[in-house]
Amino acid sequence: MSPTTAPLPPTTDEAPAATTHRVLVNHEEQYCLWPAEKAIPAGWSETFNGPRQACLDHIEAVWTDMRPKSVRD
């Protein structure tokens, strides 16, 4: 009899589309995709949440200048 192993959990790229994520932004107006079940780190705030792809689409729409705010000003 061969041992059986449980399947590994999906990686972030394989996570189901229904998984809720957050879009975070810091004081430099840099964006981050963050799992909803994790606490928001200090220095970041939530600007959007939803399925992973919706969050990625939101980031693409709003983060049009990748330079930190301190460099743009």
C-alpha atoms as an extended CHARMM CRD file, in Angstrom:
* protein
*
        73  EXT
         1         1  MET       CA              0.0000000000        0.0000000000        0.0000000000  PROA      1               0.0000000000
         2         2  SER       CA              1.5050000000        3.3320000000       -0.9970000000  PROA      2               0.0000000000
         3         3  PRO       CA              1.2280000000        6.3570000000        1.2710000000  PROA      3               0.0000000000
         4         4  THR       CA             -1.1020000000        9.0830000000        0.1400000000  PROA      4               0.0000000000
         5         5  THR       CA             -0.3960000000       12.7540000000        0.4680000000  PROA      5               0.0000000000
         6         6  ALA       CA             -2.7890000000       15.6250000000        0.5340000000  PROA      6               0.0000000000
         7         7  PRO       CA             -2.5910000000       17.9570000000       -2.4510000000  PROA      7               0.0000000000
         8         8  LEU       CA             -0.7260000000       21.1890000000       -1.9290000000  PROA      8               0.0000000000
         9         9  PRO       CA             -2.8200000000       24.3450000000       -1.6380000000  PROA      9               0.0000000000
        10        10  PRO       CA             -2.9630000000       26.4320000000       -4.8140000000  PROA      10              0.0000000000
        11        11  THR       CA             -0.3480000000       29.1030000000       -5.3180000000  PROA      11              0.0000000000
        12        12  THR       CA             -1.4620000000       32.7180000000       -5.5240000000  PROA      12              0.0000000000
        13        13  ASP       CA             -1.5970000000       32.5030000000       -9.3320000000  PROA      13              0.0000000000
        14        14  GLU       CA             -3.8180000000       29.4040000000       -9.1310000000  PROA      14              0.0000000000
        15        15  ALA       CA             -6.1360000000       30.7100000000       -6.4100000000  PROA      15              0.0000000000
        16        16  PRO       CA             -9.8180000000       30.7120000000       -7.3560000000  PROA      16              0.0000000000
        17        17  ALA       CA            -11.1500000000       33.9160000000       -8.8930000000  PROA      17              0.0000000000
        18        18  ALA       CA            -13.7310000000       34.2150000000       -6.0950000000  PROA      18              0.0000000000
        19        19  THR       CA            -10.9970000000       34.6060000000       -3.4790000000  PROA      19              0.0000000000
        20        20  THR       CA            -11.2860000000       38.0500000000       -1.9810000000  PROA      20              0.0000000000
        21        21  HSD       CA             -8.2530000000       40.2910000000       -2.0790000000  PROA      21              0.0000000000
        22        22  ARG       CA             -7.5520000000       43.8740000000       -1.1050000000  PROA      22              0.0000000000
        23        23  VAL       CA             -5.8070000000       46.6400000000       -2.9540000000  PROA      23              0.0000000000
        24        24  LEU       CA             -3.5970000000       48.5670000000       -0.5640000000  PROA      24              0.0000000000
        25        25  VAL       CA             -1.8530000000       51.8960000000       -1.0580000000  PROA      25              0.0000000000
        26        26  ASN       CA              0.9660000000       53.4770000000        0.9530000000  PROA      26              0.0000000000
        27        27  HSD       CA              1.9580000000       57.1110000000        1.5650000000  PROA      27              0.0000000000
        28        28  GLU       CA              4.0450000000       57.0470000000       -1.6380000000  PROA      28              0.0000000000
        29        29  GLU       CA              0.9170000000       56.0620000000       -3.6230000000  PROA      29              0.0000000000
        30        30  GLN       CA              2.3430000000       52.6370000000       -4.4350000000  PROA      30              0.0000000000
        31        31  TYR       CA             -0.2310000000       49.8480000000       -4.7520000000  PROA      31              0.0000000000
        32        32  CYS       CA             -0.2120000000       46.2880000000       -3.5000000000  PROA      32              0.0000000000
        33        33  LEU       CA             -2.4330000000       43.2160000000       -3.9810000000  PROA      33              0.0000000000
        34        34  TRP       CA             -3.0590000000       41.7150000000       -0.5220000000  PROA      34              0.0000000000
        35        35  PRO       CA             -4.9920000000       38.6170000000        0.6420000000  PROA      35              0.0000000000
        36        36  ALA       CA             -8.1960000000       39.6880000000        2.4370000000  PROA      36              0.0000000000
        37        37  GLU       CA             -7.6610000000       37.2800000000        5.3300000000  PROA      37              0.0000000000
        38        38  LYS       CA             -4.3430000000       38.9030000000        6.2930000000  PROA      38              0.0000000000
        39        39  ALA       CA             -4.0810000000       41.9850000000        8.4820000000  PROA      39              0.0000000000
        40        40  ILE       CA             -3.2620000000       45.2380000000        6.7080000000  PROA      40              0.0000000000
        41        41  PRO       CA              0.3850000000       46.1520000000        7.4530000000  PROA      41              0.0000000000
        42        42  ALA       CA              1.2940000000       49.4390000000        9.1100000000  PROA      42              0.0000000000
        43        43  GLY       CA              1.6770000000       52.2620000000        6.6070000000  PROA      43              0.0000000000
        44        44  TRP       CA             -0.8590000000       50.8280000000        4.1400000000  PROA      44              0.0000000000
        45        45  SER       CA             -4.5950000000       51.4190000000        3.7260000000  PROA      45              0.0000000000
        46        46  GLU       CA             -7.2700000000       49.6130000000        1.7250000000  PROA      46              0.0000000000
        47        47  THR       CA             -8.6030000000       51.3350000000       -1.3870000000  PROA      47              0.0000000000
        48        48  PHE       CA            -10.4990000000       48.4830000000       -3.0770000000  PROA      48              0.0000000000
        49        49  ASN       CA            -11.4370000000       44.8300000000       -2.5130000000  PROA      49              0.0000000000
        50        50  GLY       CA            -12.9250000000       41.9830000000       -4.5050000000  PROA      50              0.0000000000
        51        51  PRO       CA            -11.8750000000       38.9670000000       -6.5440000000  PROA      51              0.0000000000
        52        52  ARG       CA             -8.1840000000       38.8090000000       -7.4620000000  PROA      52              0.0000000000
        53        53  GLN       CA             -8.6610000000       39.7650000000      -11.1200000000  PROA      53              0.0000000000
        54        54  ALA       CA            -10.9150000000       42.7120000000      -10.2640000000  PROA      54              0.0000000000
        55        55  CYS       CA             -8.2360000000       43.9550000000       -7.8720000000  PROA      55              0.0000000000
        56        56  LEU       CA             -5.5320000000       43.5970000000      -10.5290000000  PROA      56              0.0000000000
        57        57  ASP       CA             -7.7360000000       45.4620000000      -13.0150000000  PROA      57              0.0000000000
        58        58  HSD       CA             -8.2660000000       48.2370000000      -10.4510000000  PROA      58              0.0000000000
        59        59  ILE       CA             -4.5190000000       48.5750000000       -9.8480000000  PROA      59              0.0000000000
        60        60  GLU       CA             -3.8650000000       48.7450000000      -13.5800000000  PROA      60              0.0000000000
        61        61  ALA       CA             -6.4850000000       51.4900000000      -13.9550000000  PROA      61              0.0000000000
        62        62  VAL       CA             -5.3570000000       53.7030000000      -11.0660000000  PROA      62              0.0000000000
        63        63  TRP       CA             -1.5900000000       53.1790000000      -10.8490000000  PROA      63              0.0000000000
        64        64  THR       CA             -0.6140000000       54.9500000000      -14.0340000000  PROA      64              0.0000000000
        65        65  ASP       CA              2.6820000000       56.4180000000      -12.7960000000  PROA      65              0.0000000000
        66        66  MET       CA              4.8890000000       53.8520000000      -11.0610000000  PROA      66              0.0000000000
        67        67  ARG       CA              7.2100000000       56.4610000000       -9.5600000000  PROA      67              0.0000000000
        68        68  PRO       CA              6.8360000000       57.0540000000       -5.8120000000  PROA      68              0.0000000000
        69        69  LYS       CA              4.9160000000       60.2310000000       -4.9300000000  PROA      69              0.0000000000
        70        70  SER       CA              8.0400000000       61.8190000000       -3.4250000000  PROA      70              0.0000000000
        71        71  VAL       CA              9.7780000000       61.5780000000       -6.8060000000  PROA      71              0.0000000000
        72        72  ARG       CA              6.7770000000       62.9330000000       -8.7560000000  PROA      72              0.0000000000
        73        73  ASP       CA              6.3230000000       66.0100000000       -6.5520000000  PROA      73              0.0000000000
